[in-house]
Structure formats: C-alpha cells, structure tokens
Amino acid sequence: MLRLAPALALLCTTTLLHAAPLRYTLDPSHTYPSFEADHMGLSLWRGKFNQNSGFVLLDKEKGEGQVEVNIEIASIDFGHEAMNAKARGPELFDAAKYPQARYTGKLVKFQNGAPTEVEGELNLHGVSKPLNLTIRSFKCVPHPMLKREFCGADAYAQFDRSQFGIDAGKAYGFDMTVQLRIQVEALADQ
C-alpha cells in the first residue's frame, strides 16, 4: 500500500492540473455581428445588429471548443432609420416572423493554442445552412479590472442571402453575396 501512495498522489495531482473547458459569455456591448450587402452594384450597404447574446466554450489544452451567437433581428442598424424599418419588414428580414438569427459551430484548426476557423451553421430567416467562419485574430488575456480571462476574435464569412429566402433586389440585378463579420469579446464565467 505504501508503494502505491506516490503513484496515487501523482495521479490525483495530474487530474487536478488538467484544465477543464472554460465557458465565456459574450459581452453584447463589445460584440458586433455586422455585414455588407450590394445595392444595385453601385455601393455597399453596411449594417450591424445591436443586440446579441451567446457564449464560447474553449478547451485550449485539447484544441477544441464551441461557439453560439444569437442575434436579435429587430436590432438591425444601417445608421439610416428608413432603411432599418424596411429591413425589419417582410421584404427583407421579416423580424416579426423570424425574430432571431443564430450561428453555432465548432472551433477548429488550432494554431499556437488559438482556433483559426469555425465549422458551423447559420440559421437565418427560418433556414439553416452550413457556414464556416475564418478567424483572422483570436486572443485571450486577463481582464485588468475583473481579474478573469477574456477573449476576443474577429471572424469572417460570405454567403448567398437568396439561399436563406432573402432575395429582395435580385430581379434588379443586386448581387446576393453578403460579407458577414462577427467581432466578439467574451468574459470567462469563472
């Protein structure tokens, strides 16, 4: 029994040192789901969503994780109230019928402890389609005031909005490609 004590102690210490995945809650005041969409081939309309929620679950040791971003469609903001009202209406996002969009995915392709891609799915306008995000930057640091870790990332993708049933302007030659950008900051729950 005495010979097993050191091995048992080492096993317990190793188990305690194994870091569990951490959950980070998105900070809605520092998270900006935004997009660019064509306007008749003349210009790009840029918009963002002001209300969002979600989380990141990150296991740095294993090089894996999950992400979920929920977007309140009625919070759309083009910086132009007439366009905001039109975008909320049935011709575009139809916020009354489809009040929320959701992106969920797995963090993958870790390099130096940070993910470089998200393999996921976008649910928008009642339609779910696969959509991968490219992560151009990802960093975690101690929060200077809250003394908990927080992480930030910039993720990008593009998709065809007509595949989600949002094809306003297609008959007039609008390009249906949308550039999606999600800038995220999230604070560790513990």
Secondary structure as GFF3:
##gff-version 3
##sequence-region A 1 190
A	DSSP	alpha_helix	4	17	.	.	.	ID=ss1
A	DSSP	beta_strand	22	26	.	.	.	ID=ss2
A	DSSP	three_ten_helix	28	30	.	.	.	ID=ss3
A	DSSP	beta_strand	32	39	.	.	.	ID=ss4
A	DSSP	beta_strand	43	49	.	.	.	ID=ss5
A	DSSP	beta_strand	52	59	.	.	.	ID=ss6
A	DSSP	beta_strand	64	72	.	.	.	ID=ss7
A	DSSP	three_ten_helix	73	75	.	.	.	ID=ss8
A	DSSP	beta_strand	76	77	.	.	.	ID=ss9
A	DSSP	alpha_helix	81	88	.	.	.	ID=ss10
A	DSSP	beta_strand	100	108	.	.	.	ID=ss11
A	DSSP	beta_strand	117	124	.	.	.	ID=ss12
A	DSSP	beta_strand	127	142	.	.	.	ID=ss13
A	DSSP	beta_strand	149	160	.	.	.	ID=ss14
A	DSSP	three_ten_helix	161	164	.	.	.	ID=ss15
A	DSSP	three_ten_helix	170	172	.	.	.	ID=ss16
A	DSSP	beta_strand	177	188	.	.	.	ID=ss17
###
